[in-house]
Amino acid sequence: MFSANSFLLLMAVGAAVHAATDPFEKHTISAPGINASFIGYGARLTNLLVNDRDGNPQDVVLGYDNGTQYAEDTATYHTYFGPVVGRYANRIKNGTFTVDGITSNISENEHGGLDTLHGGKVGYDQRNWTISALTNDSITFMLADEAYEGFPGTVITYATYTVTESSWTSRLVSIPLDKPTPIMLANHVYWSLNAFTDTSKPTVLNDTLWMPYSDRYILVDNILIPNGSLGVVAANPPLDFTLPKEIGADIESAHACGWNCTGYDNAFIVDRPRYSGPESTDLTLLSLWSNTTGIRMDLTTNQRSLQIYACNNMNGTIAVKESQQHGDNTTYVEKYGCIVIETQQWIDGVNHPEWGQEEYAVYSTETEPAIVWAKYDFGTIQ
């Protein structure tokens, strides 16, 4: 029988008025002081140019010059440069969870089958999203997820990216059409606010990070799976960014990122003050700035956690984009050459009812859509 949900799905697919035949074609949106480019493969941000302190545009996100290189990356390094990751970002222990008494088994794609990372073997980052709207300053991609990778039910997701003067806003809206399901999307952008302009210092170690409301973090085991406990950054000073601190200040003493790891790959909890709601967007939750270019980024989001990864595993084999080549010799992405900031809910929250995060992890036809809203405001310091 032709169900109402099937009708909704067809309507959603049919709404793609700007259907892209080439998922690797770049589409650019612009506003004063900012230009952003995207491709349909993963609803992916490929370039983001903002002005430095001298008024020169700098590309502050990592990626590739040619859109097809992202598919090649998937088959080799699989860095997740710039896409939406989902249906469930970050890690799910053993690739399994139980919702309403029904256990689902998702394709495991990491550590020999011990967990699912960023949605499984073929996550949202590898899907060809359809363009459903495009203007000079905004683009919307759509993806119909019909139980991909073993997740229950069908989910329609819209990713809308908008630029206004010196700012970029990402709004991810996921609508379950039938079954209850975990949903946790995130933009997986690699940042370098110094834009590799100083070839003698091609890392983010001298950039300053500030997360004033992240007093706690989620403790993990040797493969970055939550163990159920929560830590306080005051007891682990390398993780304390509640006051502005250079990323490299004590990174060599940071070892809470898995087995034999030095650096940052941690899920920081956002503890908003009493006067702000649990998903309020009235506060700047993270600031990052580069003394090299003077570019500063301030982040607001409705999410309750920030995953910070300092590119600990980069090893100088991937060249930066042509827009980021500033010397006579080719610049490559070295260890600590970038920083990933994922706005999301609590990692693997669906498997930890003791945290009380179910309303932020599981969605159905009886709940509001899952919405990930984040705004990145850019300015300069002197």
MIMI-644598 format. One record per residue (C-alpha): x, y, z; residue in three letters. Coordinates in steps of 0.001 Angstrom, whole numbers, plus 524288, in hexadecimal, padded with zeros to 5 digits. Example, Ala and Ser with C-alpha at 12.3 -4.5 7.8 and 13.67 -1.06 7.14 Angstrom:
// MIMI-644598
((8300C 7EE6C 81E78) "ala")
((83566 7FBDC 81BE4) "ser")
END
This chain:
// MIMI-644598
((80000 80000 80000) "met")
((804BF 80DC0 7FCDB) "phe")
((80690 813BE 80A4C) "ser")
((805D6 821F0 80E56) "ala")
((81426 8215A 81206) "asn")
((8178E 81C73 8047B) "ser")
((81017 827ED 7FEF8) "phe")
((817B6 8313D 807AF) "leu")
((82457 82B15 80342) "leu")
((820D2 82CB6 7F4F3) "leu")
((81CB2 83AB3 7F762) "met")
((829AA 83D7D 7FDED) "ala")
((8312E 8378B 7F2C4) "val")
((828CB 83EBD 7E8FF) "gly")
((82BBB 84B97 7EFC6) "ala")
((83989 84B46 7EA64) "ala")
((837CB 8566B 7E0D7) "val")
((84648 8580A 7DEB0) "his")
((849E6 849C3 7DD02) "ala")
((8589D 848F0 7DB6B) "ala")
((85D1D 83F2D 7D157) "thr")
((86B29 8408A 7D5E7) "asp")
((86CD9 83E9F 7E4AD) "pro")
((87AC7 843E5 7E3A9) "phe")
((87741 850EC 7DD6C) "glu")
((87A2E 85C63 7E65A) "lys")
((86F8F 86639 7E9A8) "his")
((87397 87323 7EFC3) "thr")
((86B8D 87C3B 7F844) "ile")
((8702C 889BA 7FC41) "ser")
((86DDC 89537 80539) "ala")
((87655 8A0D1 80915) "pro")
((88308 89BA2 80ECC) "gly")
((88040 88D35 80C51) "ile")
((87F88 88333 8014D) "asn")
((87BFC 874E6 80377) "ala")
((87C26 8699B 7F9C9) "ser")
((8755B 85C6B 7FAEE) "phe")
((87398 84FBF 7F36C) "ile")
((86864 84602 7F3F8) "gly")
((8714A 83AB7 7F7B9) "tyr")
((86F00 83ACC 80659) "gly")
((86871 84841 80626) "ala")
((8767A 84C5A 807DF) "arg")
((87D17 8594D 80A9F) "leu")
((88919 85A27 801D1) "thr")
((88D86 8684F 80312) "asn")
((88AD9 87359 80C89) "leu")
((8916C 8805D 809EE) "leu")
((89135 88B34 81412) "val")
((89966 89777 81572) "asn")
((8A5BB 89802 81DA2) "asp")
((8AA18 8A400 8255F) "arg")
((8AF8A 8AA13 818EE) "asp")
((8A2F7 8A812 81164) "gly")
((8A83A 89CD0 8094D) "asn")
((89F24 89112 8074E) "pro")
((8A468 8846E 80D22) "gln")
((89F17 876A7 80B89) "asp")
((89DB4 871A7 81981) "val")
((898C4 863B2 8173E) "val")
((8A028 857D6 8126E) "leu")
((89C5F 84FC3 806A5) "gly")
((89FC4 84DC6 7F867) "tyr")
((89FDE 85626 7EC38) "asp")
((89867 84C65 7E3CE) "asn")
((88B5F 846FC 7E851) "gly")
((88E78 8393A 7E3A3) "thr")
((89A00 838D8 7ECFB) "gln")
((89076 83743 7F841) "tyr")
((88BF7 82A21 7F2EE) "ala")
((89A29 8262E 7F163) "glu")
((89C77 82A53 7FF74) "asp")
((89126 821C9 803ED) "thr")
((89798 81605 7FD8E) "ala")
((8A4ED 818EE 8039C) "thr")
((8A6D7 821F3 80F53) "tyr")
((8985C 82410 8123A) "his")
((89B0B 830B9 81964) "thr")
((88CDA 8357D 8195B) "tyr")
((890FE 842D3 8141F) "phe")
((88534 84BCE 8155C) "gly")
((878ED 84343 81422) "pro")
((86CDA 840BC 81C31) "val")
((86F20 8342B 823CF) "val")
((863CB 82B85 827EF) "gly")
((859C6 825D2 829B0) "arg")
((86108 82569 83695) "tyr")
((86DAE 82D16 837C6) "ala")
((87953 82898 83FA2) "asn")
((87988 81ACA 8454D) "arg")
((86F86 81071 84926) "ile")
((874DD 80575 85185) "lys")
((87450 7F83B 84AAF) "asn")
((86BE5 7FE6C 8401D) "gly")
((85FA0 7FB4D 847C8) "thr")
((854FE 801F2 84FC1) "phe")
((8473E 7FF41 854AC) "thr")
((83BC9 8087D 852AA) "val")
((82E1A 80533 857A5) "asp")
((8326E 7F74A 85A6A) "gly")
((8374F 7F4F1 84C93) "ile")
((845E3 7F2AD 84AB2) "thr")
((84C61 7F76A 83E35) "ser")
((85992 7F353 83903) "asn")
((8607F 7FD7F 830C1) "ile")
((86BD1 7FADC 827A8) "ser")
((87871 7FBD3 82F6B) "glu")
((8837C 802C1 8287E) "asn")
((88E25 804D3 8328C) "glu")
((8973B 7FD09 83B53) "his")
((89419 7EFFF 83549) "gly")
((8858F 7F0FE 837BC) "gly")
((885DF 7F662 8459A) "leu")
((87E7C 802B6 8421E) "asp")
((8776D 80A9F 837D2) "thr")
((87D7B 817A2 83413) "leu")
((875D5 822C5 82DB9) "his")
((86A60 81A89 8293C) "gly")
((870B1 80E03 82456) "gly")
((877BC 80917 81860) "lys")
((8705A 8124B 80F51) "val")
((86C60 81DDE 8178D) "gly")
((86651 82ABD 813BC) "tyr")
((873C7 82FB1 80FDC) "asp")
((873CE 82630 80453) "gln")
((865EC 828AE 7FFC8) "arg")
((86270 83146 7F43C) "asn")
((85977 83B90 7F9ED) "trp")
((85013 842C8 7F0F0) "thr")
((84F5F 8518E 7F010) "ile")
((84188 855D0 7F34A) "ser")
((843C4 86487 7F3E9) "ala")
((84E84 86DCB 7EFA2) "leu")
((84FD4 87C98 7F072) "thr")
((85B45 885F7 7F07F) "asn")
((85D16 88492 7FF34) "asp")
((856D4 8777F 802B1) "ser")
((8569E 86953 7FE61) "ile")
((84E63 85DEB 8031B) "thr")
((851A3 84F99 80112) "phe")
((84831 8444F 80346) "met")
((84A9C 835FB 8065A) "leu")
((84081 82B0A 80745) "ala")
((84607 820B8 81070) "asp")
((83E5A 81426 80EC4) "glu")
((843E1 80C42 81A17) "ala")
((851F5 80E00 815C1) "tyr")
((85BFF 80576 81C94) "glu")
((8519C 7FE8F 824AF) "gly")
((84C16 80A5F 82BC6) "phe")
((83D7C 80908 82E31) "pro")
((833CA 8100F 82595) "gly")
((8344D 81AB1 81B59) "thr")
((839AD 82835 81E3B) "val")
((83965 83445 81597) "ile")
((8443A 83E16 81850) "thr")
((845DD 84BED 8135B) "tyr")
((852F8 852C9 8149B) "ala")
((851AC 8616D 812BA) "thr")
((85DC8 869DE 8122E) "tyr")
((85C86 878AA 81252) "thr")
((86674 883A0 81247) "val")
((86428 8915A 81728) "thr")
((86E53 89BD8 8194C) "glu")
((87A7D 894D7 81E87) "ser")
((872B1 8893C 823B6) "ser")
((86EB7 87B78 81FC4) "trp")
((862CA 8747A 8252C) "thr")
((86062 865D8 82413) "ser")
((852EE 86030 826E9) "arg")
((850FB 85179 8261C) "leu")
((842E6 84CE7 82781) "val")
((83FE2 83E51 8281A) "ser")
((831CD 83974 8279B) "ile")
((82E94 82B39 82AE0) "pro")
((82349 82655 8228A) "leu")
((81FE8 819B2 8297D) "asp")
((82833 812D9 833D8) "lys")
((82EEF 81856 83FEC) "pro")
((83D6C 819B6 83D3A) "thr")
((849E2 81F9B 84297) "pro")
((84DEB 82BC2 83B23) "ile")
((85A18 833D3 83DA5) "met")
((85F9A 83B71 83236) "leu")
((86B86 8443C 831E2) "ala")
((8735D 84C89 82873) "asn")
((880F9 846A7 827D7) "his")
((8890B 85285 8240D) "val")
((897D9 85349 8254A) "tyr")
((89BD9 8611B 828EC) "trp")
((8A87A 868C3 82787) "ser")
((8A658 8771A 82A69) "leu")
((8B48D 879AD 82754) "asn")
((8B18A 8744F 819B0) "ala")
((8BF90 86F44 81897) "phe")
((8C450 87D1D 815B9) "thr")
((8D09D 87B27 81DF5) "asp")
((8D74E 86FA1 8178A) "thr")
((8E0E8 86EB7 822E3) "ser")
((8D599 86BF8 82C3F) "lys")
((8CB8D 863BB 824DD) "pro")
((8C438 85F5E 83125) "thr")
((8B99B 864A1 83A17) "val")
((8C21E 8638F 8463C) "leu")
((8C36B 87265 84746) "asn")
((8B4E2 874AE 8452C) "asp")
((8ACC2 877CC 85131) "thr")
((8A0E1 86FC3 85547) "leu")
((896B8 873C2 85F5F) "trp")
((88B1A 86BA1 863F7) "met")
((885E4 872F3 86FEB) "pro")
((87ABE 86979 872E2) "tyr")
((881E1 85C8C 87120) "ser")
((885A0 858CD 87EE8) "asp")
((88302 84A56 87C8A) "arg")
((8862B 84018 87262) "tyr")
((88253 83212 86F52) "ile")
((88C13 827B9 87377) "leu")
((88F4D 81D68 86950) "val")
((8967C 81089 8683D) "asp")
((8A261 80D9B 85FD6) "asn")
((89A75 80E26 85326) "ile")
((892F6 81A9C 8569A) "leu")
((8866A 813CF 85AE0) "ile")
((87FF6 81A22 866C3) "pro")
((8819A 8121C 87324) "asn")
((875F2 8188D 879BE) "gly")
((87DB8 821C5 8825F) "ser")
((87F07 83079 88180) "leu")
((88B37 83834 884B3) "gly")
((88DE2 8462B 888BB) "val")
((8982D 84DF4 88181) "val")
((89D11 853DE 88E35) "ala")
((8A266 84661 8918B) "ala")
((8A8AB 844FF 88417) "asn")
((8AEDF 85257 88129) "pro")
((8B2B9 84F9F 872F8) "pro")
((8A40D 84EA7 86FF9) "leu")
((8A0C6 85B67 876D6) "asp")
((89D3B 865DF 86CE8) "phe")
((893A5 86D0B 875B1) "thr")
((89D13 8787C 87477) "leu")
((8A39B 87BF5 86781) "pro")
((8AF81 87362 8651E) "lys")
((8B83D 87067 859A8) "glu")
((8B52C 862E4 85450) "ile")
((8C364 85EF8 8556F) "gly")
((8C550 86406 86349) "ala")
((8C509 8568E 86985) "asp")
((8C0A2 84DB0 85E81) "ile")
((8CC50 844BE 86090) "glu")
((8C6B0 8419C 86DFC) "ser")
((8B935 83E76 86877) "ala")
((8B760 82FB7 86854) "his")
((8A8A4 82E15 86A0E) "ala")
((8A679 82B1D 85BA4) "cys")
((8A7A7 81C62 85AD5) "gly")
((8B286 81263 85B0D) "trp")
((8C03D 817B4 8594F) "asn")
((8BABA 824EB 85578) "cys")
((8C003 83284 857A8) "thr")
((8B76E 83DF6 8541F) "gly")
((8A8F7 8410E 8543E) "tyr")
((89DA1 83886 84FF0) "asp")
((893D0 83B0F 85AA9) "asn")
((88545 83D3B 85C7D) "ala")
((883A9 84953 864E5) "phe")
((87695 84B33 86BA3) "ile")
((8702C 8588C 86A98) "val")
((86AE8 85CA1 877E7) "asp")
((86334 868F2 87565) "arg")
((860A9 871B2 8813E) "pro")
((85387 871CF 88828) "arg")
((84E9E 87DC0 88102) "tyr")
((85070 87706 873E0) "ser")
((84849 86B7F 86F26) "gly")
((84E28 85E0E 86C4C) "pro")
((84D95 8607D 85D92) "glu")
((84E4E 86F2C 85DCE) "ser")
((855E4 87664 85350) "thr")
((857EF 882F0 85B00) "asp")
((865FE 88011 85EE6) "leu")
((872DE 87ED0 857B8) "thr")
((8770A 870FE 85B47) "leu")
((88421 870E5 85451) "leu")
((88D9B 87AF5 84F24) "ser")
((8999D 8785E 846F3) "leu")
((8A35A 8821D 841A4) "trp")
((8B032 882B5 83A73) "ser")
((8BAD0 88C6E 83DDC) "asn")
((8C09C 88A0B 83069) "thr")
((8B517 88EAC 82825) "thr")
((8AD71 89571 832E1) "gly")
((8A14C 88DBA 82F1A) "ile")
((89814 88AC6 83A62) "arg")
((88C85 8817B 83A37) "met")
((88183 88187 84447) "asp")
((87857 875D2 844B1) "leu")
((86A63 87529 84986) "thr")
((8625E 868AB 848CB) "thr")
((856A7 861D0 84E9E) "asn")
((85E8F 8557E 8510F) "gln")
((8630C 8508D 85E51) "arg")
((8708F 84B66 85B15) "ser")
((87C82 84F39 8532F) "leu")
((885A2 844CF 84DC8) "gln")
((89335 84A8F 84C2B) "ile")
((89D6B 84395 843ED) "tyr")
((8AAD4 849C8 84212) "ala")
((8AE89 841D5 83607) "cys")
((8B755 83921 83E35) "asn")
((8B7E0 82EEE 83369) "asn")
((8BB87 837B3 82809) "met")
((8C91B 83465 8230A) "asn")
((8CCA8 83D84 817F0) "gly")
((8C7C6 83535 80CAA) "thr")
((8BC37 83DB6 80874) "ile")
((8BF26 84AA3 801BA) "ala")
((8B71A 8567E 8055F) "val")
((8AEE2 85D05 7FAE3) "lys")
((8B4A1 8661D 7F0C9) "glu")
((8ADE6 87175 7F7B9) "ser")
((8B5FC 86E13 803CA) "gln")
((8C33D 86C86 7FD2E) "gln")
((8CB32 87877 800FC) "his")
((8D95B 8744D 7FF5C) "gly")
((8E2BB 86FBC 7F4F3) "asp")
((8E147 861A1 7F963) "asn")
((8D4C7 859AD 7FACB) "thr")
((8CE82 85A6C 8083F) "thr")
((8C8C8 84DF8 80DEA) "tyr")
((8BFA9 84B67 81966) "val")
((8C88B 847B7 8248C) "glu")
((8C564 84294 8320E) "lys")
((8BDA1 84D27 8392F) "tyr")
((8BC07 8541B 82C23) "gly")
((8AD79 85658 82E3C) "cys")
((8A268 85554 83801) "ile")
((8951F 84EE2 8366F) "val")
((8899B 85460 83E10) "ile")
((87D5F 84BDF 83DEC) "glu")
((87104 851C7 843B2) "thr")
((8691A 84622 84866) "gln")
((86257 83F6D 853B8) "gln")
((86908 8363F 85D48) "trp")
((870F0 82BBA 8565F) "ile")
((86A22 81E5F 856B9) "asp")
((85F90 82444 85F4E) "gly")
((855D7 81A6F 859EA) "val")
((85D1D 80FC6 8615C) "asn")
((85E41 81713 86E3A) "his")
((850D1 81911 87446) "pro")
((85772 81CC9 88116) "glu")
((85B16 829BA 87ABE) "trp")
((84CE9 82D66 87865) "gly")
((84F61 83172 86A49) "gln")
((844EC 8296C 86352) "glu")
((83CCB 83529 85F1B) "glu")
((848CE 83A5F 8580C) "tyr")
((84C8D 82D40 85224) "ala")
((83FF0 8269D 84DB3) "val")
((83599 82C72 844BB) "tyr")
((828B2 827B5 83F22) "ser")
((81C4D 82C42 8386E) "thr")
((81795 830A8 845DE) "glu")
((82332 8397B 848C3) "thr")
((82843 845E4 842DD) "glu")
((83218 84438 837D1) "pro")
((84058 842B7 83B58) "ala")
((84672 8500D 838E9) "ile")
((854D9 8535C 83934) "val")
((85693 86204 83857) "trp")
((863D1 8689D 83865) "ala")
((86864 8763A 834E1) "lys")
((87685 879FA 8325F) "tyr")
((8795A 8888B 83367) "asp")
((8863F 88D9C 82E2C) "phe")
((88DC4 899B1 831B3) "gly")
((89BC4 89DC2 83436) "thr")
((8A4CF 8A0A9 83F80) "ile")
((8B043 8AA09 83EFD) "gln")
END
